[in-house]
């Protein structure tokens, strides 16, 4: 496994929400997602993984660059929730209430830590042709008053 490159925390500008593209209700742990990423990308992709019970697992430090948005990983925190597809593998917002609360807690923590941080879904990045994270991040943040 490659050691993630250093990323200056003073230059963190973005937080990107992802889904693991695992079927609704499938209990996948952060360690498994990290293993998948190491096999595919040679390193851990996300800074945090949120499991279906809402448990938040830190997988990278803020000063470690992830591998989650193509060429836009520097200055970008990646958070992945377990789920994001139905059992037929079609994209769907499968977040549990516990996951929604955990995501909101992480977002609020990062907004306090890095004022002005921009929150996006993976699909909101230019050139990304994926449904990930299988919900509209901006609309959800507006809905919850963020």
N, C-alpha and C positions, 0 to 999 in steps of 0.2 A: 504494500500500500504506500502511496506517495504521501508525504507529510504535506498538509495544506499550506499554501503560501501565506506569508504574513499580509495582513490587511490593516492599515492604519485606522483604528477606531474613530479618530478625529475626523475621518473623511467618509464615514458611513452616511449615505444619503437615502437609501432605499431599503424597504422591507418587502419581500415578495412571498405571497402565500401560494402554496402548492398542495396538491393532493397526491397520495401514493398510488392512485389508480388501482386500488384494491376493492373488491366487492363489498357492498353494504353488509355490515355485521361481522366481517372477517377480522378477527383479532390478530393484528400483525404488530409486533413490537419494534421499537426503534432500532434495536440491534440487527434485526432482520433487514430492515430498510437500508441501514448503513452497509450491511454485507452486500446487498444488491448493488448499491452505488459503487462500492469498491470494485466489484467485478466489472461493472459497466464503464466507470469513469476513472478508476484507479485511486479514488479517494472518497471520503464522506461528502455528501452533497449539501446537507441542510444543517443549520445551526440548532434547530429544535425539531422534534417530532412530537405530535400530539396524538395519543392513542385513542381508541373509541371510548374509553372511560374518562377521557379528559386529562390523563396524566401527561405532564410535559417533561420531555427528556431532552436535556442539552446534549448535542452530539458534536458541536464545534464551539470554540470560544468566539467571541465577537472579533478578535484580531486574527482569525483564521479565515481565509477565503474559501467559500464553498464552491460547488460545481452544479449550480441549479438554474442559471439563465444564460446559457451560451456564453457569449463574450461580454456579459454584463454582470459578472460576479464580484468585481472589486467594488467595495463600498456598498454591498448589498447583503442584507441578512435574509436567509432563507428559512421559512417555517413550513413544515409539511404536516398535514393531518392525514391520518389513516382513513382510507375510504376514497370516495370520489367517483365510483362507478356502481351501477346496479349489478345484480348477479349475472345479467346478460352482457356485461362489459360496456354498456352505454353510459356516457357521462351523466352524473346525477349529483345533486347536493345531498350527500349522505351524512353530513355532520350531525352528531348527536348534540343534545343541549349541553352536555359536559364539554364537548369539543368547542362549541361556540364560546362558552365562558372562558375556556383555557386560551383560545385564540385572542379573545378580547383582552384578557389579562396580559398576554405577551405584547399585544399591540400597544396597550397603555404603558407598559413598562418601557418599551422602546421609544415611544413618543416622549416620555419623561427623560430618558437617557440621552436621546438624540433629537432635540427640538428641530422641527421642520422636516423630519424623515417622511418620505413619500411611501405610502402603502399601496401596493398593486397586487393583482393576481398574476400568475405566470402568463396567462393568455393575453394580458394587457401590454406586454412588452412588444415592441415593433418586431415584425418578422416571425412571431410565434404563432403557429397554426395548430394549437392544441386547445382543448376545452379546460384544461387545468387552470384553476382548482375546482372547476365544475360549479361555480357560483360567481355572481357579480360582486366582487369585493367592494367596489365603490358604493353600490346600492345598499349592500348590507351595512357598511359603516354608517351610511346616512340613516338607515332604518334604526340603528341602535344609538344614534345620537353622537357619533364620533366624527 
